[in-house]
Amino acid sequence: MNAAANIVNVVKTSYTVTVMGILGVFAFVSAVLIAWPALAYLASKL
């Protein structure tokens, strides 16, 4: 029973890390795409 519980914990952990990684990449890409026009505008004013 302990081995099965360990396997379930590993699966839950890997699933959580995978989902958080995907969401992190999505957040990073979204932040860059949102900020890029503003940064380009400010850079053109300098």
N, C-alpha and C positions, 0 to 999 in steps of 0.2 A: 504493500500500500504506500509505503514511503517513496519508493521509486516512481510510482505513478504520480504522486503529488509533486515530486521534483520535476518530472517531465511537464506537467501542467504549468508549474511556475515558470519554467524556462520558456514555454510557448507564450504565456502571458507577457513575460518580460520582453521577448523578442518582438511580439506584436506591438506592444506599447512603444518600444524604441523605434520601430519601423514607422508607425503612424506619426509619432512626434517628429521624426526626421523628414517625412514627406510634408507635414505641415510647416516645418521650419524652412524648407526649401521654397514652398509656396509663399510664405510670408516674406522671405528675402527677395524673391523675384517681384512680388507685388510692391514692396517698398522701393525697389530700384525703379520699376516702371512708373510709379507714382511720382517719385522725387526727380526723375531725370529731366522732365520739361522745366521744372522750376530751377534746377541747377544750371541747365543750359541757358535759361533766360538770365539768371543772375550773372553767369560767366560772360554773356554777351554784353552786359551793361558795364563791365569792368574795363 
